[in-house]
Amino acid sequence: MKWTDSLEIAIALAEKHPDIDPKTIRFTDLFDWVQALDDFADDPSHCGEKILEAIQMAWIDEVS
């Protein structure tokens, strides 16, 4: 996965952290959690606030 795979990342995060409300997560934690995913392989410098926001929104949609 790459930073641009927001839906795929959101699904993986929802599976790995089922008890977390994605509306309450801090972007610093989200950044770390995405990089810790087994299938994730991308340069941390390619991530910005808009990408994290897209991942968070996809995660919210996934669990709603």
C-alpha positions as CSV (number, residue, x, y, z in Angstrom):
1,M,0.0,0.0,0.0
2,K,1.0,3.6,-0.6
3,W,-0.2,6.8,1.0
4,T,-2.7,7.3,-1.9
5,D,-4.5,4.0,-1.1
6,S,-6.7,5.7,1.4
7,L,-9.6,3.2,1.2
8,E,-7.3,0.2,1.4
9,I,-5.5,1.8,4.4
10,A,-8.8,2.6,6.1
11,I,-10.0,-1.0,5.8
12,A,-6.7,-2.3,7.2
13,L,-6.9,0.2,10.1
14,A,-10.5,-0.7,10.9
15,E,-9.5,-4.4,11.1
16,K,-6.4,-3.8,13.1
17,H,-8.0,-1.2,15.5
18,P,-11.6,-2.2,15.8
19,D,-12.2,-0.5,19.2
20,I,-10.9,2.9,17.9
21,D,-13.3,5.7,16.9
22,P,-11.6,7.2,13.9
23,K,-13.2,10.6,14.6
24,T,-11.0,10.9,17.8
25,I,-7.6,9.8,16.4
26,R,-4.8,12.4,16.2
27,F,-3.0,12.7,12.9
28,T,0.3,11.9,14.6
29,D,-1.1,8.5,15.7
30,L,-2.7,7.9,12.4
31,F,0.6,8.6,10.6
32,D,2.4,6.0,12.9
33,W,-0.4,3.4,12.6
34,V,-0.4,3.6,8.8
35,Q,3.3,3.0,8.6
36,A,3.0,0.1,11.0
37,L,0.6,-1.8,8.7
38,D,2.1,-5.0,7.4
39,D,1.4,-4.2,3.7
40,F,2.3,-0.6,3.8
41,A,5.5,0.5,2.0
42,D,5.9,4.2,1.1
43,D,8.1,7.1,1.9
44,P,6.9,9.0,5.0
45,S,7.8,12.3,3.4
46,H,5.1,11.6,0.8
47,C,2.4,12.1,3.4
48,G,0.7,15.3,4.4
49,E,-2.3,16.6,6.2
50,K,-4.6,16.1,3.2
51,I,-3.6,12.5,2.8
52,L,-4.2,11.8,6.5
53,E,-7.5,13.5,6.4
54,A,-8.5,11.4,3.4
55,I,-7.5,8.2,5.2
56,Q,-9.4,9.3,8.3
57,M,-12.6,10.1,6.3
58,A,-12.4,6.7,4.5
59,W,-12.0,5.0,7.9
60,I,-15.0,6.9,9.3
61,D,-17.0,5.8,6.2
62,E,-15.8,2.2,6.6
63,V,-17.0,1.9,10.2
64,S,-20.3,3.9,9.8
